[in-house]
Amino acid sequence: MDRPSFLVLSIIGLFSMVALHLAEIWLGGQAMSLKQFLLEWLPLYCCWASLLLIGVFKRSLQNSENHFHTSSGN
């Protein structure tokens, strides 16, 4: 998968999680406990945030390495 597509999917996933989380709070009408946040939502936020970071840093690093190898081969 190319870098722009990976980043777009990661951003969509992260914003979807935020929307679902806010919808649950709004529709539930009650305050969320810290235990519920740590067990249910924090792992999902970490997963999507790590995908976003991988898309930003890892894929840009691979692109710069590929550019270096192709330009040095000429």
N, CA, C, O and CB atoms as a CASP TS submission, in Angstrom:
PFRMAT TS
TARGET T0000
AUTHOR 0000-0000-0000
METHOD Language model
MODEL 1
PARENT N/A
ATOM      1  N   MET     1       0.853  -1.168   0.000  1.00  0.00           N
ATOM      2  CA  MET     1       0.000   0.000   0.000  1.00  0.00           C
ATOM      3  C   MET     1       0.902   1.235   0.000  1.00  0.00           C
ATOM      4  O   MET     1       1.894   1.284   0.727  1.00  0.00           O
ATOM      5  CB  MET     1      -0.972  -0.004   1.228  1.00  0.00           C
ATOM      6  N   ASP     2       0.561   2.212  -0.802  1.00  0.00           N
ATOM      7  CA  ASP     2       1.380   3.415  -0.864  1.00  0.00           C
ATOM      8  C   ASP     2       1.138   4.300   0.359  1.00  0.00           C
ATOM      9  O   ASP     2       0.138   4.158   1.063  1.00  0.00           O
ATOM     10  CB  ASP     2       1.087   4.195  -2.153  1.00  0.00           C
ATOM     11  N   ARG     3       2.066   5.204   0.589  1.00  0.00           N
ATOM     12  CA  ARG     3       2.059   6.021   1.793  1.00  0.00           C
ATOM     13  C   ARG     3       0.809   6.887   1.927  1.00  0.00           C
ATOM     14  O   ARG     3       0.208   6.889   3.002  1.00  0.00           O
ATOM     15  CB  ARG     3       3.275   6.894   1.814  1.00  0.00           C
ATOM     16  N   PRO     4       0.385   7.616   0.907  1.00  0.00           N
ATOM     17  CA  PRO     4      -0.815   8.453   1.079  1.00  0.00           C
ATOM     18  C   PRO     4      -2.067   7.653   1.439  1.00  0.00           C
ATOM     19  O   PRO     4      -2.862   8.094   2.270  1.00  0.00           O
ATOM     20  CB  PRO     4      -1.075   9.235  -0.189  1.00  0.00           C
ATOM     21  N   SER     5      -2.247   6.501   0.833  1.00  0.00           N
ATOM     22  CA  SER     5      -3.418   5.671   1.155  1.00  0.00           C
ATOM     23  C   SER     5      -3.352   5.174   2.591  1.00  0.00           C
ATOM     24  O   SER     5      -4.361   5.176   3.296  1.00  0.00           O
ATOM     25  CB  SER     5      -3.516   4.477   0.190  1.00  0.00           C
ATOM     26  N   PHE     6      -2.172   4.749   3.028  1.00  0.00           N
ATOM     27  CA  PHE     6      -1.997   4.268   4.393  1.00  0.00           C
ATOM     28  C   PHE     6      -2.290   5.380   5.392  1.00  0.00           C
ATOM     29  O   PHE     6      -2.958   5.151   6.400  1.00  0.00           O
ATOM     30  CB  PHE     6      -0.573   3.728   4.597  1.00  0.00           C
ATOM     31  N   LEU     7      -1.796   6.580   5.117  1.00  0.00           N
ATOM     32  CA  LEU     7      -2.050   7.706   6.013  1.00  0.00           C
ATOM     33  C   LEU     7      -3.530   8.069   6.054  1.00  0.00           C
ATOM     34  O   LEU     7      -4.070   8.343   7.126  1.00  0.00           O
ATOM     35  CB  LEU     7      -1.233   8.915   5.583  1.00  0.00           C
ATOM     36  N   VAL     8      -4.177   8.073   4.918  1.00  0.00           N
ATOM     37  CA  VAL     8      -5.606   8.411   4.875  1.00  0.00           C
ATOM     38  C   VAL     8      -6.416   7.393   5.668  1.00  0.00           C
ATOM     39  O   VAL     8      -7.299   7.769   6.439  1.00  0.00           O
ATOM     40  CB  VAL     8      -6.109   8.473   3.416  1.00  0.00           C
ATOM     41  N   LEU     9      -6.126   6.119   5.486  1.00  0.00           N
ATOM     42  CA  LEU     9      -6.852   5.084   6.236  1.00  0.00           C
ATOM     43  C   LEU     9      -6.579   5.188   7.734  1.00  0.00           C
ATOM     44  O   LEU     9      -7.484   4.977   8.541  1.00  0.00           O
ATOM     45  CB  LEU     9      -6.463   3.687   5.731  1.00  0.00           C
ATOM     46  N   SER    10      -5.353   5.509   8.114  1.00  0.00           N
ATOM     47  CA  SER    10      -5.027   5.666   9.529  1.00  0.00           C
ATOM     48  C   SER    10      -5.753   6.858  10.133  1.00  0.00           C
ATOM     49  O   SER    10      -6.266   6.776  11.249  1.00  0.00           O
ATOM     50  CB  SER    10      -3.522   5.823   9.713  1.00  0.00           C
ATOM     51  N   ILE    11      -5.796   7.952   9.411  1.00  0.00           N
ATOM     52  CA  ILE    11      -6.495   9.144   9.908  1.00  0.00           C
ATOM     53  C   ILE    11      -7.995   8.886  10.008  1.00  0.00           C
ATOM     54  O   ILE    11      -8.627   9.277  10.990  1.00  0.00           O
ATOM     55  CB  ILE    11      -6.225  10.354   8.988  1.00  0.00           C
ATOM     56  N   ILE    12      -8.561   8.238   9.010  1.00  0.00           N
ATOM     57  CA  ILE    12      -9.991   7.906   9.050  1.00  0.00           C
ATOM     58  C   ILE    12     -10.289   6.994  10.240  1.00  0.00           C
ATOM     59  O   ILE    12     -11.284   7.192  10.937  1.00  0.00           O
ATOM     60  CB  ILE    12     -10.432   7.227   7.727  1.00  0.00           C
ATOM     61  N   GLY    13      -9.440   6.004  10.474  1.00  0.00           N
ATOM     62  CA  GLY    13      -9.641   5.101  11.600  1.00  0.00           C
ATOM     63  C   GLY    13      -9.561   5.807  12.936  1.00  0.00           C
ATOM     64  O   GLY    13     -10.374   5.558  13.826  1.00  0.00           O
ATOM     65  N   LEU    14      -8.576   6.695  13.081  1.00  0.00           N
ATOM     66  CA  LEU    14      -8.423   7.421  14.339  1.00  0.00           C
ATOM     67  C   LEU    14      -9.610   8.351  14.582  1.00  0.00           C
ATOM     68  O   LEU    14     -10.135   8.400  15.695  1.00  0.00           O
ATOM     69  CB  LEU    14      -7.116   8.223  14.338  1.00  0.00           C
ATOM     70  N   PHE    15     -10.036   9.082  13.566  1.00  0.00           N
ATOM     71  CA  PHE    15     -11.186   9.971  13.727  1.00  0.00           C
ATOM     72  C   PHE    15     -12.481   9.188  13.936  1.00  0.00           C
ATOM     73  O   PHE    15     -13.380   9.665  14.629  1.00  0.00           O
ATOM     74  CB  PHE    15     -11.320  10.880  12.509  1.00  0.00           C
ATOM     75  N   SER    16     -12.591   8.012  13.359  1.00  0.00           N
ATOM     76  CA  SER    16     -13.767   7.169  13.589  1.00  0.00           C
ATOM     77  C   SER    16     -13.833   6.726  15.042  1.00  0.00           C
ATOM     78  O   SER    16     -14.910   6.685  15.637  1.00  0.00           O
ATOM     79  CB  SER    16     -13.745   5.944  12.664  1.00  0.00           C
ATOM     80  N   MET    17     -12.677   6.393  15.611  1.00  0.00           N
ATOM     81  CA  MET    17     -12.653   5.994  17.018  1.00  0.00           C
ATOM     82  C   MET    17     -13.064   7.151  17.915  1.00  0.00           C
ATOM     83  O   MET    17     -13.808   6.961  18.876  1.00  0.00           O
ATOM     84  CB  MET    17     -11.260   5.491  17.411  1.00  0.00           C
ATOM     85  N   VAL    18     -12.583   8.343  17.604  1.00  0.00           N
ATOM     86  CA  VAL    18     -12.970   9.514  18.392  1.00  0.00           C
ATOM     87  C   VAL    18     -14.477   9.747  18.278  1.00  0.00           C
ATOM     88  O   VAL    18     -15.140  10.031  19.276  1.00  0.00           O
ATOM     89  CB  VAL    18     -12.189  10.772  17.925  1.00  0.00           C
ATOM     90  N   ALA    19     -15.016   9.627  17.068  1.00  0.00           N
ATOM     91  CA  ALA    19     -16.455   9.824  16.873  1.00  0.00           C
ATOM     92  C   ALA    19     -17.263   8.772  17.631  1.00  0.00           C
ATOM     93  O   ALA    19     -18.266   9.099  18.266  1.00  0.00           O
ATOM     94  CB  ALA    19     -16.803   9.776  15.377  1.00  0.00           C
ATOM     95  N   LEU    20     -16.832   7.515  17.568  1.00  0.00           N
ATOM     96  CA  LEU    20     -17.540   6.462  18.307  1.00  0.00           C
ATOM     97  C   LEU    20     -17.470   6.687  19.807  1.00  0.00           C
ATOM     98  O   LEU    20     -18.453   6.480  20.519  1.00  0.00           O
ATOM     99  CB  LEU    20     -16.961   5.094  17.965  1.00  0.00           C
ATOM    100  N   HIS    21     -16.311   7.111  20.285  1.00  0.00           N
ATOM    101  CA  HIS    21     -16.138   7.357  21.710  1.00  0.00           C
ATOM    102  C   HIS    21     -17.045   8.503  22.164  1.00  0.00           C
ATOM    103  O   HIS    21     -17.729   8.395  23.182  1.00  0.00           O
ATOM    104  CB  HIS    21     -14.662   7.677  22.029  1.00  0.00           C
ATOM    105  N   LEU    22     -17.046   9.590  21.408  1.00  0.00           N
ATOM    106  CA  LEU    22     -17.908  10.714  21.769  1.00  0.00           C
ATOM    107  C   LEU    22     -19.385  10.351  21.657  1.00  0.00           C
ATOM    108  O   LEU    22     -20.193  10.802  22.470  1.00  0.00           O
ATOM    109  CB  LEU    22     -17.602  11.915  20.886  1.00  0.00           C
ATOM    110  N   ALA    23     -19.746   9.552  20.673  1.00  0.00           N
ATOM    111  CA  ALA    23     -21.138   9.112  20.537  1.00  0.00           C
ATOM    112  C   ALA    23     -21.549   8.236  21.714  1.00  0.00           C
ATOM    113  O   ALA    23     -22.674   8.342  22.203  1.00  0.00           O
ATOM    114  CB  ALA    23     -21.335   8.347  19.218  1.00  0.00           C
ATOM    115  N   GLU    24     -20.657   7.383  22.166  1.00  0.00           N
ATOM    116  CA  GLU    24     -20.986   6.544  23.321  1.00  0.00           C
ATOM    117  C   GLU    24     -21.193   7.391  24.566  1.00  0.00           C
ATOM    118  O   GLU    24     -22.110   7.139  25.348  1.00  0.00           O
ATOM    119  CB  GLU    24     -19.882   5.510  23.568  1.00  0.00           C
ATOM    120  N   ILE    25     -20.351   8.388  24.751  1.00  0.00           N
ATOM    121  CA  ILE    25     -20.509   9.267  25.913  1.00  0.00           C
ATOM    122  C   ILE    25     -21.812  10.055  25.805  1.00  0.00           C
ATOM    123  O   ILE    25     -22.548  10.182  26.783  1.00  0.00           O
ATOM    124  CB  ILE    25     -19.305  10.232  26.037  1.00  0.00           C
ATOM    125  N   TRP    26     -22.093  10.584  24.613  1.00  0.00           N
ATOM    126  CA  TRP    26     -23.283  11.404  24.419  1.00  0.00           C
ATOM    127  C   TRP    26     -24.558  10.573  24.536  1.00  0.00           C
ATOM    128  O   TRP    26     -25.511  10.998  25.189  1.00  0.00           O
ATOM    129  CB  TRP    26     -23.233  12.094  23.059  1.00  0.00           C
ATOM    130  N   LEU    27     -24.586   9.403  23.918  1.00  0.00           N
ATOM    131  CA  LEU    27     -25.787   8.571  23.952  1.00  0.00           C
ATOM    132  C   LEU    27     -25.965   7.874  25.289  1.00  0.00           C
ATOM    133  O   LEU    27     -27.092   7.619  25.713  1.00  0.00           O
ATOM    134  CB  LEU    27     -25.738   7.543  22.848  1.00  0.00           C
ATOM    135  N   GLY    28     -24.852   7.562  25.959  1.00  0.00           N
ATOM    136  CA  GLY    28     -24.934   6.902  27.252  1.00  0.00           C
ATOM    137  C   GLY    28     -25.434   7.827  28.342  1.00  0.00           C
ATOM    138  O   GLY    28     -26.122   7.397  29.267  1.00  0.00           O
ATOM    139  N   GLY    29     -25.085   9.099  28.230  1.00  0.00           N
ATOM    140  CA  GLY    29     -25.563  10.075  29.192  1.00  0.00           C
ATOM    141  C   GLY    29     -24.963   9.955  30.575  1.00  0.00           C
ATOM    142  O   GLY    29     -25.480  10.544  31.524  1.00  0.00           O
ATOM    143  N   GLN    30     -23.896   9.212  30.709  1.00  0.00           N
ATOM    144  CA  GLN    30     -23.268   9.080  32.016  1.00  0.00           C
ATOM    145  C   GLN    30     -21.765   9.282  31.871  1.00  0.00           C
ATOM    146  O   GLN    30     -21.197   9.123  30.791  1.00  0.00           O
ATOM    147  CB  GLN    30     -23.582   7.698  32.647  1.00  0.00           C
ATOM    148  N   ALA    31     -21.149   9.632  32.971  1.00  0.00           N
ATOM    149  CA  ALA    31     -19.703   9.834  32.956  1.00  0.00           C
ATOM    150  C   ALA    31     -18.998   8.488  32.824  1.00  0.00           C
ATOM    151  O   ALA    31     -19.449   7.480  33.368  1.00  0.00           O
ATOM    152  CB  ALA    31     -19.235  10.571  34.237  1.00  0.00           C
ATOM    153  N   MET    32     -17.905   8.489  32.106  1.00  0.00           N
ATOM    154  CA  MET    32     -17.152   7.256  31.908  1.00  0.00           C
ATOM    155  C   MET    32     -16.131   7.102  33.035  1.00  0.00           C
ATOM    156  O   MET    32     -15.485   8.069  33.440  1.00  0.00           O
ATOM    157  CB  MET    32     -16.449   7.251  30.520  1.00  0.00           C
ATOM    158  N   SER    33     -15.999   5.909  33.518  1.00  0.00           N
ATOM    159  CA  SER    33     -15.018   5.667  34.559  1.00  0.00           C
ATOM    160  C   SER    33     -13.632   5.514  33.943  1.00  0.00           C
ATOM    161  O   SER    33     -13.496   5.198  32.761  1.00  0.00           O
ATOM    162  CB  SER    33     -15.391   4.419  35.376  1.00  0.00           C
ATOM    163  N   LEU    34     -12.623   5.738  34.748  1.00  0.00           N
ATOM    164  CA  LEU    34     -11.244   5.606  34.284  1.00  0.00           C
ATOM    165  C   LEU    34     -10.947   4.161  33.906  1.00  0.00           C
ATOM    166  O   LEU    34     -10.221   3.906  32.945  1.00  0.00           O
ATOM    167  CB  LEU    34     -10.260   6.087  35.363  1.00  0.00           C
ATOM    168  N   LYS    35     -11.500   3.225  34.649  1.00  0.00           N
ATOM    169  CA  LYS    35     -11.280   1.808  34.351  1.00  0.00           C
ATOM    170  C   LYS    35     -11.848   1.449  32.975  1.00  0.00           C
ATOM    171  O   LYS    35     -11.206   0.740  32.200  1.00  0.00           O
ATOM    172  CB  LYS    35     -11.921   0.923  35.439  1.00  0.00           C
ATOM    173  N   GLN    36     -13.034   1.934  32.683  1.00  0.00           N
ATOM    174  CA  GLN    36     -13.649   1.656  31.382  1.00  0.00           C
ATOM    175  C   GLN    36     -12.812   2.260  30.256  1.00  0.00           C
ATOM    176  O   GLN    36     -12.616   1.625  29.220  1.00  0.00           O
ATOM    177  CB  GLN    36     -15.090   2.210  31.333  1.00  0.00           C
ATOM    178  N   PHE    37     -12.319   3.480  30.454  1.00  0.00           N
ATOM    179  CA  PHE    37     -11.496   4.107  29.425  1.00  0.00           C
ATOM    180  C   PHE    37     -10.205   3.331  29.215  1.00  0.00           C
ATOM    181  O   PHE    37      -9.808   3.094  28.074  1.00  0.00           O
ATOM    182  CB  PHE    37     -11.185   5.557  29.799  1.00  0.00           C
ATOM    183  N   LEU    38      -9.544   2.932  30.291  1.00  0.00           N
ATOM    184  CA  LEU    38      -8.268   2.222  30.177  1.00  0.00           C
ATOM    185  C   LEU    38      -8.426   0.848  29.542  1.00  0.00           C
ATOM    186  O   LEU    38      -7.555   0.412  28.788  1.00  0.00           O
ATOM    187  CB  LEU    38      -7.628   2.079  31.543  1.00  0.00           C
ATOM    188  N   LEU    39      -9.517   0.167  29.835  1.00  0.00           N
ATOM    189  CA  LEU    39      -9.696  -1.190  29.319  1.00  0.00           C
ATOM    190  C   LEU    39     -10.311  -1.238  27.923  1.00  0.00           C
ATOM    191  O   LEU    39      -9.981  -2.126  27.137  1.00  0.00           O
ATOM    192  CB  LEU    39     -10.554  -1.976  30.262  1.00  0.00           C
ATOM    193  N   GLU    40     -11.193  -0.306  27.605  1.00  0.00           N
ATOM    194  CA  GLU    40     -11.912  -0.389  26.335  1.00  0.00           C
ATOM    195  C   GLU    40     -11.376   0.549  25.261  1.00  0.00           C
ATOM    196  O   GLU    40     -11.214   0.146  24.109  1.00  0.00           O
ATOM    197  CB  GLU    40     -13.357  -0.095  26.561  1.00  0.00           C
ATOM    198  N   TRP    41     -11.104   1.782  25.627  1.00  0.00           N
ATOM    199  CA  TRP    41     -10.809   2.779  24.601  1.00  0.00           C
ATOM    200  C   TRP    41      -9.329   3.053  24.413  1.00  0.00           C
ATOM    201  O   TRP    41      -8.891   3.262  23.282  1.00  0.00           O
ATOM    202  CB  TRP    41     -11.496   4.051  24.933  1.00  0.00           C
ATOM    203  N   LEU    42      -8.556   3.058  25.462  1.00  0.00           N
ATOM    204  CA  LEU    42      -7.136   3.387  25.331  1.00  0.00           C
ATOM    205  C   LEU    42      -6.390   2.437  24.399  1.00  0.00           C
ATOM    206  O   LEU    42      -5.584   2.908  23.596  1.00  0.00           O
ATOM    207  CB  LEU    42      -6.481   3.373  26.689  1.00  0.00           C
ATOM    208  N   PRO    43      -6.614   1.120  24.462  1.00  0.00           N
ATOM    209  CA  PRO    43      -5.924   0.243  23.497  1.00  0.00           C
ATOM    210  C   PRO    43      -6.281   0.552  22.043  1.00  0.00           C
ATOM    211  O   PRO    43      -5.425   0.463  21.163  1.00  0.00           O
ATOM    212  CB  PRO    43      -6.254  -1.207  23.793  1.00  0.00           C
ATOM    213  N   LEU    44      -7.524   0.909  21.790  1.00  0.00           N
ATOM    214  CA  LEU    44      -7.927   1.256  20.425  1.00  0.00           C
ATOM    215  C   LEU    44      -7.278   2.556  19.965  1.00  0.00           C
ATOM    216  O   LEU    44      -6.829   2.666  18.824  1.00  0.00           O
ATOM    217  CB  LEU    44      -9.448   1.374  20.334  1.00  0.00           C
ATOM    218  N   TYR    45      -7.231   3.535  20.857  1.00  0.00           N
ATOM    219  CA  TYR    45      -6.554   4.787  20.511  1.00  0.00           C
ATOM    220  C   TYR    45      -5.067   4.542  20.255  1.00  0.00           C
ATOM    221  O   TYR    45      -4.498   5.096  19.314  1.00  0.00           O
ATOM    222  CB  TYR    45      -6.736   5.831  21.635  1.00  0.00           C
ATOM    223  N   CYS    46      -4.450   3.728  21.075  1.00  0.00           N
ATOM    224  CA  CYS    46      -3.019   3.429  20.889  1.00  0.00           C
ATOM    225  C   CYS    46      -2.768   2.721  19.566  1.00  0.00           C
ATOM    226  O   CYS    46      -1.793   3.020  18.875  1.00  0.00           O
ATOM    227  CB  CYS    46      -2.495   2.566  22.046  1.00  0.00           C
ATOM    228  N   CYS    47      -3.623   1.802  19.216  1.00  0.00           N
ATOM    229  CA  CYS    47      -3.476   1.068  17.960  1.00  0.00           C
ATOM    230  C   CYS    47      -3.569   2.005  16.764  1.00  0.00           C
ATOM    231  O   CYS    47      -2.704   1.977  15.888  1.00  0.00           O
ATOM    232  CB  CYS    47      -4.539  -0.025  17.853  1.00  0.00           C
ATOM    233  N   TRP    48      -4.598   2.826  16.717  1.00  0.00           N
ATOM    234  CA  TRP    48      -4.755   3.731  15.577  1.00  0.00           C
ATOM    235  C   TRP    48      -3.675   4.801  15.555  1.00  0.00           C
ATOM    236  O   TRP    48      -3.206   5.183  14.483  1.00  0.00           O
ATOM    237  CB  TRP    48      -6.128   4.386  15.610  1.00  0.00           C
ATOM    238  N   ALA    49      -3.272   5.290  16.724  1.00  0.00           N
ATOM    239  CA  ALA    49      -2.205   6.290  16.767  1.00  0.00           C
ATOM    240  C   ALA    49      -0.878   5.694  16.311  1.00  0.00           C
ATOM    241  O   ALA    49      -0.101   6.359  15.626  1.00  0.00           O
ATOM    242  CB  ALA    49      -2.065   6.864  18.183  1.00  0.00           C
ATOM    243  N   SER    50      -0.613   4.436  16.689  1.00  0.00           N
ATOM    244  CA  SER    50       0.635   3.805  16.241  1.00  0.00           C
ATOM    245  C   SER    50       0.623   3.575  14.732  1.00  0.00           C
ATOM    246  O   SER    50       1.658   3.722  14.082  1.00  0.00           O
ATOM    247  CB  SER    50       0.857   2.470  16.975  1.00  0.00           C
ATOM    248  N   LEU    51      -0.522   3.219  14.165  1.00  0.00           N
ATOM    249  CA  LEU    51      -0.614   3.095  12.709  1.00  0.00           C
ATOM    250  C   LEU    51      -0.356   4.436  12.028  1.00  0.00           C
ATOM    251  O   LEU    51       0.301   4.499  10.989  1.00  0.00           O
ATOM    252  CB  LEU    51      -1.994   2.556  12.303  1.00  0.00           C
ATOM    253  N   LEU    52      -0.874   5.495  12.619  1.00  0.00           N
ATOM    254  CA  LEU    52      -0.639   6.818  12.058  1.00  0.00           C
ATOM    255  C   LEU    52       0.839   7.188  12.132  1.00  0.00           C
ATOM    256  O   LEU    52       1.389   7.736  11.177  1.00  0.00           O
ATOM    257  CB  LEU    52      -1.482   7.863  12.789  1.00  0.00           C
ATOM    258  N   LEU    53       1.479   6.894  13.248  1.00  0.00           N
ATOM    259  CA  LEU    53       2.908   7.185  13.384  1.00  0.00           C
ATOM    260  C   LEU    53       3.748   6.346  12.436  1.00  0.00           C
ATOM    261  O   LEU    53       4.723   6.837  11.867  1.00  0.00           O
ATOM    262  CB  LEU    53       3.359   6.949  14.816  1.00  0.00           C
ATOM    263  N   ILE    54       3.378   5.092  12.264  1.00  0.00           N
ATOM    264  CA  ILE    54       4.085   4.242  11.300  1.00  0.00           C
ATOM    265  C   ILE    54       3.940   4.828   9.901  1.00  0.00           C
ATOM    266  O   ILE    54       4.904   4.871   9.136  1.00  0.00           O
ATOM    267  CB  ILE    54       3.545   2.785  11.341  1.00  0.00           C
ATOM    268  N   GLY    55       2.755   5.269   9.574  1.00  0.00           N
ATOM    269  CA  GLY    55       2.533   5.857   8.260  1.00  0.00           C
ATOM    270  C   GLY    55       3.339   7.115   8.035  1.00  0.00           C
ATOM    271  O   GLY    55       3.802   7.368   6.923  1.00  0.00           O
ATOM    272  N   VAL    56       3.512   7.909   9.080  1.00  0.00           N
ATOM    273  CA  VAL    56       4.241   9.163   8.932  1.00  0.00           C
ATOM    274  C   VAL    56       5.744   8.932   8.899  1.00  0.00           C
ATOM    275  O   VAL    56       6.427   9.440   8.009  1.00  0.00           O
ATOM    276  CB  VAL    56       3.887  10.115  10.063  1.00  0.00           C
ATOM    277  N   PHE    57       6.271   8.171   9.861  1.00  0.00           N
ATOM    278  CA  PHE    57       7.720   8.061  10.003  1.00  0.00           C
ATOM    279  C   PHE    57       8.326   6.901   9.232  1.00  0.00           C
ATOM    280  O   PHE    57       9.279   7.100   8.479  1.00  0.00           O
ATOM    281  CB  PHE    57       8.070   7.923  11.443  1.00  0.00           C
ATOM    282  N   LYS    58       7.809   5.720   9.395  1.00  0.00           N
ATOM    283  CA  LYS    58       8.409   4.534   8.786  1.00  0.00           C
ATOM    284  C   LYS    58       8.332   4.586   7.269  1.00  0.00           C
ATOM    285  O   LYS    58       9.324   4.326   6.588  1.00  0.00           O
ATOM    286  CB  LYS    58       7.725   3.275   9.295  1.00  0.00           C
ATOM    287  N   ARG    59       7.190   4.912   6.746  1.00  0.00           N
ATOM    288  CA  ARG    59       7.031   4.927   5.298  1.00  0.00           C
ATOM    289  C   ARG    59       7.801   6.081   4.660  1.00  0.00           C
ATOM    290  O   ARG    59       8.283   5.942   3.536  1.00  0.00           O
ATOM    291  CB  ARG    59       5.556   5.022   4.934  1.00  0.00           C
ATOM    292  N   SER    60       7.926   7.207   5.343  1.00  0.00           N
ATOM    293  CA  SER    60       8.728   8.295   4.776  1.00  0.00           C
ATOM    294  C   SER    60      10.202   7.925   4.806  1.00  0.00           C
ATOM    295  O   SER    60      10.956   8.321   3.918  1.00  0.00           O
ATOM    296  CB  SER    60       8.490   9.615   5.545  1.00  0.00           C
ATOM    297  N   LEU    61      10.624   7.169   5.817  1.00  0.00           N
ATOM    298  CA  LEU    61      12.006   6.706   5.889  1.00  0.00           C
ATOM    299  C   LEU    61      12.293   5.728   4.757  1.00  0.00           C
ATOM    300  O   LEU    61      13.349   5.806   4.129  1.00  0.00           O
ATOM    301  CB  LEU    61      12.289   6.046   7.253  1.00  0.00           C
ATOM    302  N   GLN    62      11.369   4.810   4.486  1.00  0.00           N
ATOM    303  CA  GLN    62      11.559   3.862   3.388  1.00  0.00           C
ATOM    304  C   GLN    62      11.609   4.578   2.047  1.00  0.00           C
ATOM    305  O   GLN    62      12.397   4.208   1.176  1.00  0.00           O
ATOM    306  CB  GLN    62      10.442   2.820   3.382  1.00  0.00           C
ATOM    307  N   ASN    63      10.782   5.592   1.871  1.00  0.00           N
ATOM    308  CA  ASN    63      10.786   6.333   0.608  1.00  0.00           C
ATOM    309  C   ASN    63      12.098   7.068   0.405  1.00  0.00           C
ATOM    310  O   ASN    63      12.609   7.112  -0.714  1.00  0.00           O
ATOM    311  CB  ASN    63       9.624   7.322   0.565  1.00  0.00           C
ATOM    312  N   SER    64      12.658   7.649   1.465  1.00  0.00           N
ATOM    313  CA  SER    64      13.924   8.354   1.318  1.00  0.00           C
ATOM    314  C   SER    64      15.061   7.374   1.064  1.00  0.00           C
ATOM    315  O   SER    64      15.984   7.700   0.318  1.00  0.00           O
ATOM    316  CB  SER    64      14.217   9.194   2.561  1.00  0.00           C
ATOM    317  N   GLU    65      15.024   6.177   1.664  1.00  0.00           N
ATOM    318  CA  GLU    65      16.050   5.169   1.403  1.00  0.00           C
ATOM    319  C   GLU    65      15.962   4.674  -0.035  1.00  0.00           C
ATOM    320  O   GLU    65      16.990   4.501  -0.690  1.00  0.00           O
ATOM    321  CB  GLU    65      15.911   3.992   2.380  1.00  0.00           C
ATOM    322  N   ASN    66      14.759   4.446  -0.532  1.00  0.00           N
ATOM    323  CA  ASN    66      14.588   4.003  -1.917  1.00  0.00           C
ATOM    324  C   ASN    66      15.062   5.074  -2.888  1.00  0.00           C
ATOM    325  O   ASN    66      15.670   4.760  -3.911  1.00  0.00           O
ATOM    326  CB  ASN    66      13.119   3.652  -2.194  1.00  0.00           C
ATOM    327  N   HIS    67      14.792   6.317  -2.581  1.00  0.00           N
ATOM    328  CA  HIS    67      15.236   7.402  -3.445  1.00  0.00           C
ATOM    329  C   HIS    67      16.764   7.479  -3.455  1.00  0.00           C
ATOM    330  O   HIS    67      17.370   7.731  -4.497  1.00  0.00           O
ATOM    331  CB  HIS    67      14.630   8.744  -2.984  1.00  0.00           C
ATOM    332  N   PHE    68      17.380   7.261  -2.296  1.00  0.00           N
ATOM    333  CA  PHE    68      18.836   7.294  -2.196  1.00  0.00           C
ATOM    334  C   PHE    68      19.455   6.170  -3.013  1.00  0.00           C
ATOM    335  O   PHE    68      20.426   6.389  -3.737  1.00  0.00           O
ATOM    336  CB  PHE    68      19.278   7.192  -0.732  1.00  0.00           C
ATOM    337  N   HIS    69      18.893   4.961  -2.901  1.00  0.00           N
ATOM    338  CA  HIS    69      19.445   3.818  -3.630  1.00  0.00           C
ATOM    339  C   HIS    69      19.267   3.966  -5.136  1.00  0.00           C
ATOM    340  O   HIS    69      20.164   3.602  -5.896  1.00  0.00           O
ATOM    341  CB  HIS    69      18.790   2.530  -3.158  1.00  0.00           C
ATOM    342  N   THR    70      18.147   4.482  -5.576  1.00  0.00           N
ATOM    343  CA  THR    70      17.938   4.619  -7.019  1.00  0.00           C
ATOM    344  C   THR    70      18.776   5.750  -7.595  1.00  0.00           C
ATOM    345  O   THR    70      19.241   5.659  -8.731  1.00  0.00           O
ATOM    346  CB  THR    70      16.462   4.860  -7.323  1.00  0.00           C
ATOM    347  N   SER    71      18.973   6.818  -6.823  1.00  0.00           N
ATOM    348  CA  SER    71      19.772   7.927  -7.352  1.00  0.00           C
ATOM    349  C   SER    71      21.258   7.613  -7.311  1.00  0.00           C
ATOM    350  O   SER    71      22.005   8.111  -8.153  1.00  0.00           O
ATOM    351  CB  SER    71      19.492   9.205  -6.569  1.00  0.00           C
ATOM    352  N   SER    72      21.715   6.797  -6.353  1.00  0.00           N
ATOM    353  CA  SER    72      23.138   6.457  -6.290  1.00  0.00           C
ATOM    354  C   SER    72      23.504   5.396  -7.317  1.00  0.00           C
ATOM    355  O   SER    72      24.682   5.231  -7.633  1.00  0.00           O
ATOM    356  CB  SER    72      23.506   5.974  -4.892  1.00  0.00           C
ATOM    357  N   GLY    73      22.526   4.678  -7.839  1.00  0.00           N
ATOM    358  CA  GLY    73      22.800   3.632  -8.828  1.00  0.00           C
ATOM    359  C   GLY    73      23.052   4.182 -10.214  1.00  0.00           C
ATOM    360  O   GLY    73      23.574   3.469 -11.071  1.00  0.00           O
ATOM    361  N   ASN    74      22.694   5.430 -10.456  1.00  0.00           N
ATOM    362  CA  ASN    74      22.879   6.032 -11.791  1.00  0.00           C
ATOM    363  C   ASN    74      24.292   6.456 -12.026  1.00  0.00           C
ATOM    364  O   ASN    74      24.611   6.978 -13.094  1.00  0.00           O
ATOM    365  CB  ASN    74      21.972   7.220 -11.971  1.00  0.00           C
TER
END
